[in-house]
């Protein structure tokens, strides 16, 4: 069977192809009643719009590019689900690319998305990105760019983040309130703002509670299970009195937890633990892992909303005026999730 065209619909309704095209694209010059009739007829005739031709006419593909550091991390998957939920409701599809935490793949991802003529890019920056030239190129091409979680203020792009400082402060203070007194921190690469913010939150929570900040209780890791195991071993060898750890994210916490279980150290009695990120495995390990939830689904929804705002400004030709003002930044509140790994009373 040949494919139904707008000419077939026009013939069926004894109207012009131009009227059909305008109705299918919600042109304001066509009445609501006529639009309804034409769209019902199109559906009955199994009409499928030619997306390529439509995008060439409108200058839009209705595809949004998403660039994430890793699909192995549940947090990023949850953000993507949040983006996709709102995107579909607004007539957009998504195109996903992961950088695998490398600058080389991130550059390749940006190039691929631009070659696909996406309407915009929503991205979280990889740990090993050496520079931001590829993101500056996105802005030079006047393609709307929105950042989430791992952001760079110098890019001047709208962004959505969780309050990492506040989350770290909450996590550390929770351990203090449970009675732990020698609290260590396994941190992440400090050139990434979120990990530096979490370190600052940890330090300030100790100071605010009149506790000493001991450099021997701070270990810098690489945000992985293996790094967590290594960091826990190093911390324990340096400070035998350590009785709790705030890990920069849940995979690191999992590695530390595995090491302590291997060494026969009881948790949370001898050493308490709290992570950051509320990964999908966190409730199911033994002991279940206390953590900080980052509201990833809402982060994705807010990121797409910022993209829609950027598209509206682009259509109105007002994006240039936005350069003189601070880009919009949405900061979400972290949520403390208390489980077995940090609660002293579990051990009684």
Secondary structure as the mmCIF struct_conf table of DSSP 4:
data_model
#
loop_
_struct_conf.conf_type_id
_struct_conf.id
_struct_conf.beg_label_comp_id
_struct_conf.beg_label_asym_id
_struct_conf.beg_label_seq_id
_struct_conf.end_label_comp_id
_struct_conf.end_label_asym_id
_struct_conf.end_label_seq_id
HELX_LH_PP_P HELX_LH_PP_P1 UNK A 2 UNK A 4
HELX_RH_AL_P HELX_RH_AL_P1 UNK A 6 UNK A 13
TURN_TY1_P TURN_TY1_P1 UNK A 14 UNK A 14
BEND BEND1 UNK A 15 UNK A 15
HELX_RH_AL_P HELX_RH_AL_P2 UNK A 17 UNK A 24
TURN_TY1_P TURN_TY1_P2 UNK A 25 UNK A 26
TURN_TY1_P TURN_TY1_P3 UNK A 28 UNK A 29
BEND BEND2 UNK A 30 UNK A 30
HELX_RH_AL_P HELX_RH_AL_P3 UNK A 32 UNK A 44
TURN_TY1_P TURN_TY1_P4 UNK A 45 UNK A 46
HELX_RH_AL_P HELX_RH_AL_P4 UNK A 51 UNK A 58
BEND BEND3 UNK A 59 UNK A 59
STRN STRN1 UNK A 63 UNK A 68
BEND BEND4 UNK A 69 UNK A 69
TURN_TY1_P TURN_TY1_P5 UNK A 71 UNK A 72
BEND BEND5 UNK A 73 UNK A 73
HELX_RH_AL_P HELX_RH_AL_P5 UNK A 74 UNK A 89
TURN_TY1_P TURN_TY1_P6 UNK A 90 UNK A 91
STRN STRN2 UNK A 93 UNK A 98
TURN_TY1_P TURN_TY1_P7 UNK A 100 UNK A 101
STRN STRN3 UNK A 102 UNK A 102
HELX_RH_AL_P HELX_RH_AL_P6 UNK A 103 UNK A 115
TURN_TY1_P TURN_TY1_P8 UNK A 116 UNK A 117
BEND BEND6 UNK A 119 UNK A 119
STRN STRN4 UNK A 120 UNK A 123
TURN_TY1_P TURN_TY1_P9 UNK A 127 UNK A 127
STRN STRN5 UNK A 128 UNK A 128
HELX_RH_AL_P HELX_RH_AL_P7 UNK A 133 UNK A 140
TURN_TY1_P TURN_TY1_P10 UNK A 141 UNK A 142
STRN STRN6 UNK A 144 UNK A 148
BEND BEND7 UNK A 149 UNK A 150
HELX_RH_3T_P HELX_RH_3T_P1 UNK A 153 UNK A 155
STRN STRN7 UNK A 158 UNK A 162
HELX_RH_AL_P HELX_RH_AL_P8 UNK A 164 UNK A 177
TURN_TY1_P TURN_TY1_P11 UNK A 178 UNK A 179
BEND BEND8 UNK A 182 UNK A 182
STRN STRN8 UNK A 183 UNK A 187
TURN_TY1_P TURN_TY1_P12 UNK A 190 UNK A 191
BEND BEND9 UNK A 192 UNK A 192
HELX_RH_AL_P HELX_RH_AL_P9 UNK A 193 UNK A 208
TURN_TY1_P TURN_TY1_P13 UNK A 209 UNK A 210
HELX_RH_3T_P HELX_RH_3T_P2 UNK A 215 UNK A 217
STRN STRN9 UNK A 218 UNK A 220
BEND BEND10 UNK A 223 UNK A 224
HELX_RH_AL_P HELX_RH_AL_P10 UNK A 225 UNK A 238
TURN_TY1_P TURN_TY1_P14 UNK A 240 UNK A 241
STRN STRN10 UNK A 244 UNK A 247
BEND BEND11 UNK A 248 UNK A 249
HELX_RH_AL_P HELX_RH_AL_P11 UNK A 250 UNK A 262
TURN_TY1_P TURN_TY1_P15 UNK A 263 UNK A 264
TURN_TY1_P TURN_TY1_P16 UNK A 267 UNK A 270
BEND BEND12 UNK A 271 UNK A 271
STRN STRN11 UNK A 272 UNK A 274
BEND BEND13 UNK A 276 UNK A 277
TURN_TY1_P TURN_TY1_P17 UNK A 280 UNK A 284
BEND BEND14 UNK A 285 UNK A 287
HELX_LH_PP_P HELX_LH_PP_P2 UNK A 288 UNK A 289
STRN STRN12 UNK A 290 UNK A 290
STRN STRN13 UNK A 291 UNK A 293
HELX_RH_AL_P HELX_RH_AL_P12 UNK A 296 UNK A 316
TURN_TY1_P TURN_TY1_P18 UNK A 317 UNK A 317
HELX_RH_3T_P HELX_RH_3T_P3 UNK A 319 UNK A 324
BEND BEND15 UNK A 325 UNK A 325
HELX_LH_PP_P HELX_LH_PP_P3 UNK A 326 UNK A 328
STRN STRN14 UNK A 329 UNK A 332
HELX_LH_PP_P HELX_LH_PP_P4 UNK A 333 UNK A 334
STRN STRN15 UNK A 335 UNK A 337
HELX_RH_3T_P HELX_RH_3T_P4 UNK A 340 UNK A 342
HELX_RH_3T_P HELX_RH_3T_P5 UNK A 344 UNK A 347
#
